[in-house]
Amino acid sequence: MLYLIILCDILFWVLLAAGLAARYVKGWKRLGGGILLCVPLLDVVLLGATVISLKGGAEVGIWHGLSAAYLGFTVAFGHDTLRWADEKFGRRFGGVPETPREVLYGRDRVMREWRSWLRFLLAYTVSCALLIGMTWFVGGVERGALLLAWLNPLTKILIYSLVWPVIVTIRPGREPEETAPRTTAE
C-alpha cells in the first residue's frame, strides 16, 4: 500500500507537469486539459486499490489509513495545487502576465484565513469519513484499530491549523499607508 501511495504521488506530479507542458510549451491546449483531467483519477485508483486490498483479506495496516488521509487532503487541496501550478507554468512558459498579489488586511485577511482553515476541516472530514468507513468495511474496531489510529494525528493537525486564523482574527493587520513620492519642494 505504501508503494502505491508513493506511486500515486509521483504520478500526480508527472501528470501535472505533462499536462502543463502540453498546454503551455507545445500549445496543445486540448491534450494538456485531457492530461490534467487524469490527475483526479489517481485518487479513484488509490481508493479502489485500498478497497480491493481490504476486501481481499489483506491485514489492515497503517498504510491503509495513510491512503485515507492522503485522499482527504487531495480532495481539499488538489484543486488549489493544480491552479497554483497552472498560474506558475503559464507565467513561465505561456507568456501569461503576472497578476499582482493582493495585499489583504482587516476583514478580507481574516476571511481568507478562515476559508483556508475550512479546507483543513474538509480534508479532516473526508479523511475521517474514509477511515470510519474502512473500519466498518473490515468488520469493526477489532480489525480496523490501525485505521482509527490515524484520527489522533489528523485531529492534531486540525487543531494546530486553527492557531493561525485565530491569531489573524485577533490581529488582522492594518491598511497599508499610502506613501506618496516626495518632491524636492517638501
N, C-alpha and C positions, 0 to 999 in steps of 0.2 A: 504494500500500500504506500509506503514511504516513497518508493521509487516512482510510482505512478503520480504522486503529488508533485515530486520534483520534475518529472517529465512534463506534466501539465503546466507547471510554472514556466519552464523553459519554452515550451511551445507557445505559451501566451505571448512572450516577448518576441519569439521568432515570427509568429503570425502578425503581430502588431508591426514589427519592422518591415516585413514583406508587404503588408497591405499599404503602409505609408510610403514605402519606396515605390511601389507600383503607381500609387496615386500621384506623388509629387515628383519623383525623379524621372520616371518613364512617361508620365502623363496619362496613364491608363486608369482613369477615374472609376470606371465600372468594375474592372478587375480588382482594383485596390479596395473598393467598397465591398466586393464579394468576399475577399480575403478577410477583411475586418469583421464581416458578419460571422465568420467561422470562429472568432475568438470566444463568444459565449458558449459555443458548442463544447468547448473544453470542460466547462462546468458540468454540462449534461453527461459527458463521458466519465468524468470523475465521480459524479453521483451514481451513475449506472454501475460503474465498476465497484463502488463501495457496496451497493445493494447486492450485486451478484456475489461479491466476496462473502458477505454476511449470510446470504441465502444459501450459499454453497456449503455452509457449515464451518467456515474458517473461524479460528479462535479470535474473539474480539480483542483487538489491540488498541494501543494508544493512537496508532496512526489512523484508524477509522475515525476517531474523534477529531484528529487534526484535519481530516478531509472535510468534516462538517464545519469546523472553524474557518478553513480556507474558503469554502463555498459561501459562508455568511459574509465574509469580508469582500469577496469578489462581487457579490450581489450589491453590496452597499457602495463600494469604491471603484468597481471596474469601469463604469461609465465615465467617471471623472478622470481616471487614469488614461482612458482612450482619448478623451477630449484634450487633456493636457499634452499628451504625446502628439496629437494631431496639430495642435497650435504650434508646438516647438518645431516639428518636422516641416510644417507649412512655411514657417518663417525662414528656416534654414535652407530648404531645398525648393520651395514652391513660390518664392517671391511674395508670400503673403505679408502685408505690412504688419508691424508690431503694434498691437493695441496697448496704449498706455495703461499701466496698472492703476486702478482706482485706489486712492488713499481713503480708507474708511476710518471713521471716528464716530463717537457718540452712539446713537441708536442703531445706525447701519452696521457698525462694527459688532455691537452686541448681538444683533440678529444673525449676522454671518457666523459668529462663533457658536451660537445655539443651533443653527442649521447644521453646522459641521458635527456637533455633538449628536444631533438626531441621526446622522448617518452611522455613528458608532452604535447608537441604540438599535438601528435597523440591523446592522451586522450582528449584534449580540442576539437579537430576537430570532433572526434566521438561523444562526448557529445553534442556539438553544433548542429551537423547534426541531432542527435536524437531529440533534443529539438525543432528545427525548423520543423522537420518532424511531430512531435507530435502536434505542434501548427497548422500546416496546416491540420492535420488529424482531429482535433477537431473543425475546422471551422474558424480559423483565430485568430487574435490578441485579439479580444474582449473576446473570451472564453479562450484562451490559454495564457493570460498575466502572470499567475503564473509560467508557464513553462519558459517563456522568462526571468523571474526574475533571473533564475539560470545563465544567461550569465554574470551577474556582478561578482559574486564570482569566477566563472570559469576563467574569464578574469584576475582577480586579481591574482589568483593562477599562471596562465601562466606568467604574468609579473613578479611577485615576484620570480618565479623559474628561471627567466632569470638572476638574480643577480649573482648567483654562477658561471655559466660558463663565464660570463663577467669578474668577478674577477680573475678566474683561467687563462683566456686568457691574462690578464694584468700581472699577477704574476704566471707563470706556475710552478715555483719551479725549483730547480737545481738538477743535477745529484748528488746522494749521493757520498760523498768522500769515497774512499776505505780506510779502516783502517786496515793496516797490523798489525799483532800481534807483540808487541815489544819483542825484545830479550834482554837477560841480557848484551850483548855486547854494546848495544846502550846506 
